[in-house]
Amino acid sequence: MTQKVILLQPGPSGAREPAPPFAGGTPIDTRGRRLRDLRISVTDRCNFRCVYCMPREVFGAGYRFLPQSALLSFEEITRLARIFAGLGVEKIRLTGGEPLVRRDLPRLVAMLSELPVEVTLTTNGSLLARQAGALAAAGLDRVTVSLDSLDDATFRAMNDVDFPVARVLEGIEAAAEAGLRPVKVNMVVKRGVNDDHIVRMAERWRHTGHIVRFIEYMDVGSTNGWRMDDVVPSAEVVRRISERWPLEPADPHYTGEVAQRWRYRDGAGEIGVISSVTQAFCSSCTRLRLSTEGALYTCLFAQNGHDLRALLRAGATDEALRNEIAAVWQARADRYSEIRTAETARSRKVEMSYIGG
């Protein structure tokens, strides 16, 4: 599936024109939001076929993934990351697809760890047990693991490759032993599929120091058949858990933090909820997304990207790249989750497997 990528700053004839010089500092978008977070997809491939992200009927044996030559090299990624850091980015999250299927990923982590940013990673955990030590040694700061159920049958059905939950749990333990603590565990909750496992998931991570985060099922991409009836509101998640172990709200760590924090009153730790559907947080969103082939997306639900790879490979200077990135952010007006309707949910959007969650 080819994603639409547009040239930056097209002129009247459609040819590229340089973006105006950026005055400096951190760019602000049209809604007063600053640039703080960058998510970098290092591959569009994944070894899972989760039904809400890469359904097998679309991403089957005949699906054509990007050729290696189309992917940004580690050197290209690091060069762009350095420019982003100069524009105010404080945290970089490596995503996919499944980032750990990208060969020699610890080498990229080591390159990025030299920048003045926090370097994190989101993974399905399937390859984490064998790579956690190398990632930590390379300078990775934290890891987030996607885990939608502790019930083995349910988990195997949701990942649709018959992968056992025990091996993901081994990966989480390996990450913790390597010093990548606290591990964040993300559970996408879909009504009628795994919502009856919410309390069990919360119980599993109490007193561990790790943080489980419950994510509302979203209409990402154009292939997952999203319906509002499938969404379990975060308020319901908090209520279910609090009925067993009382919770109280906790302050965010920083402005623009995606997850709302709730802590157990008995001191057993905390959970998070990500409420993109029922409590849109567009007004404080500080994230840009860079696809594996160098397209810049201003929203998880975007339709079009902005081509940075063409600039990179045409010999653009750091200043020119900086101006282009700043121009994209300053023109940003995205607020998809605030205006979501059944119609927009059916609209064509970039696939989450292409730009990461």
PENORPE-V486118 format. One record per helix or strand of 2 or more residues. SS is the DSSP state (H for helix, E for strand). FROM is the first residue (numbers start at 1). LEN is the number of residues. If there is no record, write none. Layout:
BEGIN
SS_FROM_LEN / SS_FROM_LEN
END
This chain:
BEGIN
E_5_2 / E_37_5 / H_68_3 / H_74_13 / E_91_5 / H_99_3 / H_105_8 / E_118_6 / H_128_11 / E_142_5 / H_152_8 / H_165_13 / E_184_7 / H_195_11 / E_211_6 / H_228_3 / H_234_11 / E_247_4 / E_260_5 / E_270_5 / H_282_3 / E_287_4 / E_295_3 / E_305_3 / H_309_5 / H_318_13 / H_336_3 / H_342_4 / H_352_4
END
